[in-house]
Amino acid sequence: MSVVPTPQQIQTMATDGPTGPMVMVNLLKYRKKAAYEADRAEAKESLSGRDAYQRYGMVAMQHVMMRGGSVVWGGPQKFVMIGEAGSNDWDDVVCVRYPSRDAFLNMTQDPDYLAAHYHREAGLERTVLLCCGAGVAA
């Protein structure tokens, strides 16, 4: 399973994504051990998938905030209330608000952001990213 969007998924976001504020819901399942390429210095560190993802997350949050976004909520998934429990065993869920799809797309093309993406790929076993309109604040 890929942890990066396909060109078609990026195109769909660019043409059909929300026109106003939006929230991206990240469902995250970490590898037990990070899977860095052998030529990376981190390959010798024996990091967990969560540790690798957190290295990506530190950079990603800087880029989210630079574009006026913020984390709305983040934490561990406890259990599946409705649905099949075995197919939804995520480690963490993180909801990130962006002021617009343009802000999100701009971030995903930023070379400094992309430079940290290898930590994300090394750390994640699988992921789902749900695009939602911002909706109504509680």
Number of C-alpha atoms within 10 A of each C-alpha: 6 11 16 15 11 10 9 9 10 15 12 11 16 15 10 10 17 17 13 12 17 22 25 20 19 18 20 24 20 23 20 14 17 25 22 22 11 9 8 10 9 16 14 10 10 13 19 18 23 24 20 25 24 15 16 22 17 11 16 20 16 13 21 21 13 12 17 13 21 18 15 13 11 13 10 12 15 10 11 13 7 6 8 9 10 9 8 13 15 20 15 17 19 19 20 20 23 24 18 21 22 18 18 22 13 12 18 17 10 11 10 13 17 14 11 17 20 17 22 25 22 26 29 23 19 16 19 17 16 11 17 15 17 17 9 5 4 3
